[in-house]
Amino acid sequence: MNRDVWQKYALELTQLQTKPIIDGSFWPTNYPLIVWYRADDVVIDDDGGVSQWNDKSGNGYHATQATPANRPTQVAGAIGSAMALNFDGANDNFDFPQLGNIHQSSLTIFIIANGNAMAQYPYLVQLNDVATTNTFIIYKTGTNHYDVYNVGVTVRGTDLMPNIGFNAAIWGATKQRAGRLTSYKDGVPVAYSDAAGAGADFTAGAGNIGTGALNPSQFWNGYIAEIIIVDGVLATADHNLFLDYFTSRYGIAHTPIV
C-alpha cells in the first residue's frame, strides 16, 4: 500500500475518532457557537499541565493559565472513553477573555463534568470576572445543589451535586434574554425562573473555569471534559442533537427534551 493511501486511511480514522456521527450531518460548529472547549484540544506544558484550553469554535477565545502550579491535567478515558481535564480542587483553573457580547445575549450552555468530594461553593464557570452579583455562574452549592445564577436570580437543582461526589452528567442551562432562566441535567429540565432579572444582561468581562471572581477561594474538584456555549436558545430538535452528540461521545444517557 503506497504512502498516499496510508495517509488517506489515517485521516479518515482520525475524523471518525474525533467527530462522532449522529445523523450524518450534525456537528457543533454548524451552529452559532460563542465558545467550545473540549479536553482533547489543549496545549500541554513540559510538566504535563494544561497551559491553554483551545477554543474549537473558531472565535479564538482560548482559556489560559499562566501559573504552572494552577494548571489542570489531561486524563485519557476519564469520562466514558473520552478525555477530560482533571481539576484538583486546590487551585486549578483557567481564565478566558470576554466572549464578545455574551453579556447581552440569549444563551444555551452545555458542560460535561463530574465531581469529587466538595463541600463549599466551587464554580464550573463564571462568565465574567466581576466580584459582584451582576454576573452569570454555574456552580455547586455547599448543600449538595446544582445552581445556575444570573443577576440575582438562582434556579436550583436540589441534591444533584452531593458533597461526597457525583457521576458525570450533561449539565446545562438556557437564558432567554429578558425572559426565562432554566437549568438542565442530562436533558431533563431541573428548574426555571421567569422572575425579573432571570434573563437580564450581566456585566461584560473576562471569565473563569473551575473558580470565579465572586468566590475566588473555592475550586472545582473533578473532571471537566467539554464546555459549549451557543448564541441563542436552541430549538428543541437542535438541543436534542447536542444531547445525542454528548451521549455518543461520553456514554452519558439522556432524556430528550420535548
HELIX and SHEET records of a PDB file:
HELIX    1   1 ARG A    3  THR A   18  1                                  16    
HELIX    2   2 PRO A   28  ASN A   30  5                                   3    
HELIX    3   3 PRO A   68  ASN A   70  5                                   3    
HELIX    4   4 ILE A  102  GLN A  104  5                                   3    
HELIX    5   5 THR A  236  TYR A  250  1                                  15    
SHEET    1   A 6 ALA A  63  THR A  64  0                                        
SHEET    2   A 6 VAL A  50  ASP A  55 -1                                        
SHEET    3   A 6 LEU A  33  ILE A  44 -1                                        
SHEET    4   A 6 ASN A 221  ASP A 231 -1                                        
SHEET    5   A 6 ALA A  82  ASP A  88 -1                                        
SHEET    6   A 6 THR A  73  ILE A  79 -1                                        
SHEET    1   B 8 ALA A  63  THR A  64  0                                        
SHEET    2   B 8 VAL A  50  ASP A  55 -1                                        
SHEET    3   B 8 LEU A  33  ILE A  44 -1                                        
SHEET    4   B 8 ASN A 221  ASP A 231 -1                                        
SHEET    5   B 8 LEU A 107  GLY A 115 -1                                        
SHEET    6   B 8 PHE A 166  LYS A 175 -1                                        
SHEET    7   B 8 LEU A 181  LYS A 185 -1                                        
SHEET    8   B 8 VAL A 188  SER A 193 -1                                        
SHEET    1   C 6 PHE A  94  PHE A  96  0                                        
SHEET    2   C 6 GLY A 207  ILE A 209 -1                                        
SHEET    3   C 6 TYR A 123  GLN A 126 -1                                        
SHEET    4   C 6 PHE A 136  LYS A 140 -1                                        
SHEET    5   C 6 TYR A 146  ASN A 150 -1                                        
SHEET    6   C 6 VAL A 153  GLY A 157 -1                                        
END                                                                             
